[in-house]
Amino acid sequence: MDLKLLSIATLLGILCFCSAQQEGSDCIKANAQSCGECIQVAEKCGWCTDADFLKQGESKSARCDELKSLITKGCSKAKIENPRGSISIDKDKPVTNRKKDVAEKLKPDQITQIQPQKLSLNLRSGEAQTFKLKFKRAEDYPIDLYYLMDLSFSMKDDLENVKNLGTDLMREMQEITSDFRIGFGSFVEKTVMPYISTTPARLLNPCTSNENCTSPFSYKNVLRLTENGQKFNSLVSKQQISGNLDSPEGGFDAIMQVAVCGDAIGWRNVTRLLVFSTDAGFHFAGDGKLGGIVLPNDGKCHLENNMYTMSHYYDYPSIAHLVQKLSDNNIQTIFAVTEEFQPVYKELKNLIPKSAVGTLSSNSSNVIKLIIDSYNSLSSEVILENNKVPDGVSIKYKSICKNGVVGTGENGRKCSNISIGDEVSFDITIESQKCPSKGKSETIRIKPLGFNEDVEIVLNFICECECSKGGEPLSKICHNGNGTFECGACRCNDGRIGRLCECSTDEVRTDDLDGNCRKDNGTDICSNNGDCVCGTCECKKRENPEERYSGKFCECDNFNCDRSNNKLCGGHGRCECRVCICDANYTGSACDCSLDTSTCLAANKQICNGRGTCECGVCKCTNPKFQGPTCEICPTCPGVCAEHKECVQCRAFETGEKKDTCQRDCTYFNLIRVKDRDKLPQPADQSYPLSHCKERDANDCWFYYTYAVRNDTMREVYVVETLECPAGPDIIPIVAGVVAGIVLIGLALLLIWKLLMIIHDRREFAKFEKEKMNAKWDTQENPIYKSPINKFQNPSYGRKGVVL
């Protein structure tokens, strides 16, 4: 089991190591030839500007590596070029705190709902920059509402209810804003066959049944946006319905003109609402072919005398085209359609951001409630969008909405359920993966859909290092002016290569130059570990950035030294030109020999217990009787306590086997007597080795002492002056206990015998009772009675018996 776990751990370690190698090699693998190329590889890459950094055989690209690796190779941190991105806020006007009931009224351009308004980002490839954007829905924000109505014949009863819409809607909108304007437009269909009848009579009156209808038209701007609700009622009251032949209407033509004809409609830079009212479907791009119209809609304004004049010339706009124009002009659309066409317009709503669908009653009687509800729905949601970003640039959004709700991904662009006065924020992260081809600044804009405000973001790309600004063109260092010396290296002119631009591209591989790359006139160019460039070896790069070739002929490397415990140089040195340079306190070809003696210290603080030598951190015992990692184990030796027991006993108590030879054999230590065991020295209080001993004499008495060696020569023995002898046995309790035991055992045996007899008797009695119950006796005859009468019969007499 342990072996399996070890194998798995080793495999995981190898995988992690390989992964780290692969990841860390990006800077080197890029083969960057200048500082500018290096910093575009990845955020983690830096360029060493130290002119003396490169070792023999290393190419210019070795200057580009991870910061930690460059420092390890000897480049000082001050000479590493590693520019970082930054953010500066150029315009940061606070959001407006405006109250509806305040007497002072602000102009639309004085109201701010988004902060900041302009930023500049310095972007380095692979390094993301994040800034916070705040949005606050302002109170009493102005609203422009344009009512676009289908005036085909089926909307006749709806027109009657819309005639008083101006004043009624003005009254309701006063609860939301004090600055409200309303406009009106109408549409029918393209004025060509087969959408309408082109007979002269039908062109004058497209309706039947003696209905008085106006001539068909595509789109008419009846009333530009105004604050006068009475004027709205007056002009709408004069409108007449018209007619067409097919069911879908030309509403898309009308929506396009309302969106792009800003001057004619009178749009302000405020909240723009377009109410599209119909009871039918819609034509879109491609349907114009039925009328012979093939030119795609150009998305431009074509109003003359408030009438759309190019309906017969341009096709209907596509949905995507319409979405773009509505978004560009910050128009929010409310589709007020009948129940029958709800599914169609709900699908359309999903394609048009910041739009809503309301169910219009058959006669448009609920149009005001529909508009109020739809506006509240639209204004309670903020959705951020950005224009096209430069190639290689990405934007990520994270929303922090009401009540701390956080959204990421596509949900990071929007916040919902926002009330007037609520403030939400977005964390916007912009990252560039490469520099633009021209390296110029780019500008992008982020804005909330349906609002006229946006954030301008200027993107400046870090494509070159600061050190390149101080470069020396036509430097003598670069082979008599064949390059620019910048950032510690030569950037060669076109047609020149080499570390110092010493070769032209025409003479890179010639036999004379290759001869300079052969060691000792051998056959191998650059020891087969590099390429000969301009007569100089440029060593190959390895997959692992920590491993590299070096030397004039790439004959050296830092990964083919001796190993110990599967570690290069035992993990205690560095490999230089295939030779281990050991760290302090280590020696040996693989730096596997430690000069530290701490691992050889025995418990008595002596090196190898004084019975061996310490070699490479391991004890070599010189006394064959001793063994173990510190030469402290002696299987055949008595212990310290047993070794000195007889001498301590004779000197302290004048007993023991050496009592008669005590003066001769036991004077090698100093004896100190103490009263009790608490007075004995303790190991923690001494700076020299100390042994505690407990021994027993011939009388089974215990005595306690300590044995110590001070300064490797002076031996001291501390002994407790009194013996601990066991007390003699108490006879009376023993005898009493034995007698009591015998009596108790006898009583127990008697009780057991009595119990067995009772059990036996009960079984016999039960047996008798059972047999008695089973016996069957004849109570009318004595079983031993014999009758005195004998009866004989004469066989020859009348066959009658005779009684005697």
Residue pairs with C-beta under 8 A, 6 or more apart in sequence:
21 543
21 544
21 545
21 546
22 543
24 66
24 69
24 545
24 546
25 543
25 544
25 545
26 41
26 42
26 44
26 45
27 38
27 41
27 42
27 44
27 45
27 64
27 65
27 66
27 545
28 61
28 62
28 64
28 65
28 541
28 545
29 541
30 37
30 38
30 41
30 45
30 61
30 64
31 61
31 541
32 38
32 41
32 45
32 47
32 61
32 63
32 64
33 60
33 61
33 491
34 60
34 468
34 486
34 487
34 489
34 491
35 47
35 49
35 63
35 81
35 464
35 465
35 467
35 468
35 486
35 487
35 489
36 463
36 464
36 465
36 468
37 64
38 45
38 46
38 47
38 63
38 64
38 81
38 465
39 45
39 46
39 47
39 81
39 82
39 83
39 124
39 125
39 462
39 465
40 125
40 434
40 435
40 463
41 64
41 125
41 126
42 125
42 126
43 124
43 125
43 126
43 127
44 66
44 67
44 126
45 64
45 65
45 66
45 82
46 64
46 65
46 66
46 67
46 70
46 80
46 81
46 82
47 63
47 64
47 80
47 81
47 82
47 465
47 487
48 63
48 65
48 70
48 73
48 75
48 79
48 80
48 81
48 488
49 63
49 79
49 80
49 81
49 467
49 487
49 488
50 75
50 76
50 79
50 488
51 488
51 489
53 63
53 73
53 74
53 75
53 79
53 488
54 60
54 62
54 63
54 499
55 550
56 550
56 551
56 552
57 526
57 530
57 537
57 538
57 539
57 549
57 550
57 551
57 552
57 553
57 554
57 556
58 538
58 539
58 548
58 550
59 499
59 533
59 538
59 539
60 489
60 490
60 499
61 541
62 541
62 548
63 488
63 489
65 73
65 545
66 545
67 77
67 80
67 82
69 545
69 546
70 80
71 77
71 80
79 488
81 465
81 466
81 467
81 487
83 124
83 462
83 465
83 466
84 124
84 127
85 121
85 122
85 123
85 124
85 127
85 129
85 462
86 121
86 122
86 129
87 119
87 120
87 121
87 122
87 129
87 131
88 119
88 120
88 122
89 116
89 118
89 119
89 131
90 116
90 118
90 119
90 120
90 458
91 116
91 117
91 118
91 456
92 115
92 116
92 117
93 112
93 115
93 116
93 117
94 112
94 115
95 112
95 113
95 114
95 115
95 134
95 135
95 136
95 138
95 423
96 106
96 110
96 111
96 112
96 113
96 136
96 138
98 106
98 111
98 138
98 139
98 140
99 139
99 140
100 139
100 140
100 177
100 178
105 178
105 179
108 142
108 179
108 268
108 269
108 270
108 452
109 269
111 138
111 141
112 138
112 453
113 135
113 136
113 137
113 138
113 141
113 448
113 451
113 453
114 133
114 134
114 135
114 447
114 448
114 451
114 453
114 454
114 455
115 133
115 134
115 135
115 136
116 131
116 133
116 455
117 453
117 455
117 456
118 455
118 456
118 457
118 458
119 131
119 455
119 456
119 457
119 458
120 457
120 458
120 460
121 129
121 131
121 430
121 457
121 458
121 459
121 460
122 129
122 460
122 461
122 462
123 129
123 393
123 430
123 431
123 432
123 459
123 460
123 461
123 462
124 432
124 462
125 432
125 433
125 434
125 435
125 462
126 431
126 432
126 433
127 431
128 429
128 430
128 431
129 429
129 430
129 431
130 427
130 428
130 429
130 430
131 427
131 428
132 425
132 426
132 427
132 428
133 384
133 425
133 426
133 428
133 446
133 455
134 423
134 424
134 425
135 382
135 415
135 423
135 424
135 425
135 426
135 448
136 421
136 422
136 423
136 424
137 379
137 382
137 418
137 419
137 420
137 421
137 422
138 420
139 420
139 421
140 177
140 178
140 179
141 177
141 179
141 270
141 271
142 177
142 179
142 180
142 181
142 268
142 270
142 271
143 173
143 176
143 177
143 179
143 180
143 181
143 270
143 271
143 273
143 375
144 181
144 182
144 183
144 225
144 266
144 267
144 268
144 270
144 271
144 272
144 273
145 169
145 173
145 180
145 181
145 182
145 183
145 225
145 273
145 274
145 275
145 371
146 182
146 183
146 184
146 185
146 225
146 258
146 265
146 272
146 273
146 274
146 275
147 162
147 165
147 182
147 183
147 184
147 185
147 275
147 277
148 184
148 185
148 186
148 187
148 251
148 254
148 255
148 258
148 274
148 275
148 276
148 277
149 155
149 158
149 159
149 162
149 184
149 185
149 186
149 187
149 277
149 278
150 186
150 187
150 188
150 249
150 251
150 277
150 278
150 279
150 280
151 159
151 186
151 187
151 188
151 214
151 239
151 240
151 241
151 242
152 188
152 189
152 241
152 242
152 243
152 244
152 249
152 280
153 206
153 207
153 211
153 213
153 241
153 242
153 243
154 279
154 280
155 241
155 277
155 278
155 279
155 364
156 241
157 362
157 363
157 364
158 277
158 279
158 360
158 363
158 364
159 236
159 239
159 241
160 363
161 363
161 364
161 365
161 367
162 236
162 277
162 364
162 367
163 233
163 236
163 237
164 233
165 182
165 232
165 233
165 236
165 367
165 368
166 182
166 228
166 229
166 230
166 231
166 232
166 233
166 236
167 229
167 230
167 232
167 233
168 368
169 182
169 229
169 368
169 371
170 180
170 182
170 229
172 368
172 372
173 180
173 372
174 180
176 372
176 375
179 270
180 227
181 225
181 226
181 227
181 266
181 268
182 223
182 225
182 226
182 229
182 232
183 221
183 223
183 224
183 225
183 226
183 232
183 265
183 266
184 222
184 223
184 232
184 235
184 236
185 219
185 220
185 221
185 222
185 223
185 254
185 258
185 265
186 219
186 220
186 222
186 239
186 254
187 217
187 218
187 219
187 220
187 249
187 250
187 251
187 253
187 254
188 196
188 216
188 217
188 218
188 242
188 243
188 244
188 249
188 250
189 195
189 196
189 216
189 218
189 244
189 246
189 249
189 250
190 196
190 218
190 250
190 253
190 283
190 288
190 291
190 293
190 311
190 312
191 198
191 216
191 217
191 218
191 311
191 312
192 198
192 291
192 292
192 293
192 311
192 312
193 291
194 245
194 246
194 290
194 291
195 244
195 245
195 246
195 250
195 283
195 290
195 291
196 202
196 203
196 206
196 216
196 243
196 244
196 245
197 203
197 206
197 245
203 215
203 216
204 215
205 211
205 212
205 213
205 215
206 213
206 215
206 216
206 242
206 243
206 244
207 213
207 241
207 242
207 243
212 240
213 240
213 241
213 242
213 243
214 240
214 241
214 242
215 242
216 242
216 243
216 244
217 242
217 307
217 308
218 250
218 253
218 254
218 307
218 308
218 311
219 250
219 253
219 254
219 257
219 258
219 307
219 308
219 311
220 306
220 307
220 308
221 257
221 258
221 261
221 264
221 265
221 303
221 306
221 307
222 235
222 236
222 239
222 306
223 231
223 232
223 235
223 236
224 264
224 265
224 266
225 265
225 266
225 267
225 268
226 232
226 266
247 280
247 281
248 280
248 281
248 282
248 283
248 287
249 278
249 280
249 281
249 282
249 283
250 282
250 283
250 311
250 316
251 276
251 278
251 282
252 282
252 283
252 284
252 316
252 317
252 322
253 297
253 308
253 311
253 316
253 317
254 308
255 274
255 276
255 317
255 322
255 326
255 333
256 297
256 299
256 317
256 321
256 322
256 325
257 301
257 302
257 303
257 308
258 265
258 274
258 331
259 274
259 322
259 325
259 326
259 328
259 329
259 331
260 299
260 300
260 301
260 325
260 329
261 301
261 303
262 329
264 301
264 303
264 306
267 329
267 331
269 330
269 452
270 452
271 332
271 379
271 450
271 451
272 329
272 330
272 331
272 332
272 450
272 452
273 331
273 332
273 334
273 371
273 375
273 378
274 326
274 331
274 332
274 333
274 334
275 334
275 336
275 367
275 371
276 333
276 334
276 335
276 336
276 337
277 336
277 337
277 360
277 364
277 367
278 336
278 337
278 341
279 337
279 338
279 340
279 341
279 360
280 341
281 341
281 344
282 348
283 316
284 316
284 317
284 318
284 319
285 296
285 297
285 315
285 316
285 317
285 318
285 319
285 321
286 315
286 316
287 315
287 316
288 294
288 314
288 315
288 316
289 315
291 312
293 312
293 313
293 314
293 315
294 315
295 313
295 314
295 315
296 314
296 315
296 318
297 314
297 315
297 316
297 317
297 318
297 321
298 314
299 317
299 321
299 324
299 325
302 308
302 309
302 310
302 314
303 309
317 325
319 348
319 351
319 352
322 352
323 351
323 352
323 353
326 333
326 352
327 353
327 385
327 449
330 447
330 449
330 450
330 451
330 452
331 450
332 354
332 355
332 356
332 378
332 449
332 450
333 352
333 354
333 355
333 356
334 355
334 356
334 357
334 358
334 370
334 371
334 374
334 375
334 378
335 345
335 348
335 349
335 355
335 356
335 357
335 358
336 358
336 360
336 364
336 367
336 370
336 371
336 374
337 344
337 345
337 357
337 358
337 359
337 360
338 359
338 360
338 361
338 362
339 359
342 357
342 359
345 357
346 357
348 355
348 357
349 355
349 356
349 357
353 383
353 385
353 449
354 378
354 381
354 383
354 449
354 450
355 378
356 374
356 377
356 378
357 374
358 370
358 371
358 373
358 374
359 370
360 366
360 367
360 370
378 450
379 418
380 416
380 417
380 418
380 419
381 414
381 415
381 416
381 417
381 418
382 414
382 415
382 418
382 424
382 448
382 449
382 451
383 413
383 414
383 448
383 449
383 450
384 397
384 413
384 414
384 426
384 428
384 446
384 447
384 448
384 449
385 413
385 446
385 447
385 448
385 449
386 395
386 444
386 445
386 446
386 447
387 444
387 445
388 444
389 395
389 442
389 444
390 432
390 436
390 442
390 444
390 459
391 434
391 436
392 432
392 433
392 434
392 435
392 436
393 430
393 431
393 432
393 433
393 442
393 444
393 459
394 430
394 431
394 433
395 428
395 429
395 430
395 444
395 446
396 412
396 428
396 429
396 431
397 408
397 412
397 413
397 426
397 427
397 428
397 429
398 406
398 407
398 408
398 412
398 426
398 427
398 428
398 429
399 405
399 406
399 407
399 408
399 411
399 412
399 413
399 414
399 415
399 424
399 425
399 426
400 406
400 424
400 425
400 426
400 427
401 407
401 415
401 416
401 417
401 418
401 424
402 415
402 417
402 418
402 422
402 424
405 415
407 413
407 414
407 415
412 426
413 426
415 424
418 424
428 446
430 457
430 459
432 459
432 461
435 461
435 462
435 463
436 442
436 461
439 461
439 463
441 458
441 459
441 460
441 461
442 458
442 459
442 461
443 456
443 457
443 458
443 459
444 457
444 459
445 454
445 455
445 456
445 457
446 454
446 455
446 457
447 453
447 454
447 455
465 487
467 486
467 487
467 488
468 486
468 487
470 486
471 484
471 485
471 486
471 487
471 491
472 484
472 485
472 486
473 484
474 481
474 483
474 484
475 481
475 483
475 484
475 485
475 490
477 485
477 490
477 500
478 484
478 485
478 490
478 491
478 492
478 500
478 501
479 490
479 496
479 498
479 500
479 501
479 502
482 490
482 492
482 493
482 496
482 501
482 502
483 490
483 491
483 492
483 493
483 496
483 500
483 501
484 490
484 491
484 493
485 491
489 499
490 499
490 500
490 501
492 498
492 501
493 501
495 504
495 505
496 502
496 503
496 504
496 505
497 503
497 504
497 505
497 508
497 533
497 534
498 533
498 534
498 536
499 536
499 538
502 534
502 536
503 513
503 533
503 534
503 535
507 513
507 534
508 533
508 534
509 532
512 535
513 532
513 534
513 535
514 525
514 532
514 535
515 521
516 532
516 535
516 536
517 525
517 526
517 530
517 532
517 535
517 536
517 537
517 553
518 524
518 525
518 553
519 527
519 552
519 553
519 555
525 531
525 532
525 537
526 532
526 537
526 538
526 539
526 553
526 554
527 549
527 551
527 553
527 554
527 555
529 539
529 540
529 549
529 554
529 555
529 557
530 537
530 538
530 539
530 540
530 549
530 553
530 554
531 537
531 538
531 540
532 538
537 551
537 552
537 553
537 554
539 548
539 549
539 550
539 551
539 554
540 549
540 554
541 548
542 548
542 549
542 559
544 559
546 558
546 559
547 557
547 558
547 559
548 557
548 558
549 556
549 557
550 556
550 557
550 558
550 577
551 577
555 577
556 576
556 577
556 578
557 575
557 577
557 578
558 574
558 575
558 576
558 577
559 568
559 575
560 575
560 578
561 568
561 569
561 575
561 578
561 579
561 580
561 590
562 569
562 580
562 589
562 590
563 569
563 570
563 590
564 570
564 571
564 588
564 590
564 591
564 592
565 571
565 592
568 575
569 575
569 580
569 581
569 582
569 590
569 591
570 580
570 586
570 588
570 590
570 591
570 592
571 591
572 582
572 583
572 586
572 591
572 592
572 594
573 580
573 581
573 582
573 583
573 586
573 591
574 580
574 581
575 581
580 588
580 589
580 590
580 591
582 588
582 591
583 591
585 594
585 595
585 596
586 592
586 593
586 594
586 595
587 593
587 595
587 616
588 616
592 616
593 615
593 616
593 617
594 616
594 617
595 617
596 617
597 607
597 614
597 617
599 614
599 617
599 618
599 629
600 607
600 608
600 614
600 617
600 618
600 619
600 630
601 607
601 630
602 608
602 609
602 610
602 630
602 631
602 632
603 630
603 632
603 689
604 610
604 688
604 689
604 709
605 688
605 689
606 689
606 712
607 613
607 614
607 619
608 614
608 619
608 620
608 621
608 630
608 631
609 619
609 626
609 630
609 631
609 632
610 631
610 712
611 621
611 622
611 623
611 626
611 631
612 619
612 620
612 621
612 622
612 623
612 626
612 631
613 619
613 620
613 622
614 620
618 629
619 628
619 629
619 630
619 631
621 627
621 628
621 631
623 631
625 634
625 636
625 637
626 632
626 633
626 634
626 637
627 633
627 634
627 635
637 643
640 691
640 693
640 707
641 691
641 693
641 694
641 695
641 707
642 695
644 669
644 693
644 707
644 717
645 656
645 693
645 695
646 656
646 657
646 658
646 666
647 658
647 662
647 665
647 666
647 668
647 669
648 666
648 671
648 693
648 695
648 703
648 705
648 717
648 719
649 655
649 656
649 658
649 695
649 697
649 703
650 656
650 658
650 659
650 662
650 666
651 662
651 666
651 671
652 671
652 673
652 703
652 705
652 719
652 721
653 697
653 703
653 723
654 662
655 697
655 698
656 697
656 698
658 665
658 666
668 715
669 707
669 715
669 716
669 717
670 714
670 715
670 716
670 717
671 717
671 719
672 716
672 717
672 718
672 719
673 718
673 719
673 720
673 721
674 680
674 718
674 719
674 720
674 721
675 720
675 721
675 722
676 720
676 722
677 704
677 720
679 718
679 720
680 692
680 704
680 705
680 706
680 718
680 720
681 690
681 706
681 708
681 718
682 690
683 690
683 692
686 708
688 708
688 709
688 710
688 711
689 708
689 709
690 706
690 707
690 708
691 706
691 707
691 708
692 704
692 706
693 704
693 705
693 706
693 707
694 702
694 703
694 704
695 702
695 703
695 705
696 702
696 703
697 703
697 723
699 725
700 725
700 726
701 723
701 724
701 725
701 726
702 723
702 724
702 725
703 719
703 720
703 723
703 724
704 719
704 720
704 724
705 717
705 718
705 719
705 720
706 716
706 717
706 718
706 719
707 715
707 716
707 717
708 715
708 716
708 717
708 718
709 715
709 716
710 716
790 804
791 801
791 803
792 801
792 802
792 804
793 799
793 800
793 801
793 802
794 800
794 801
794 802
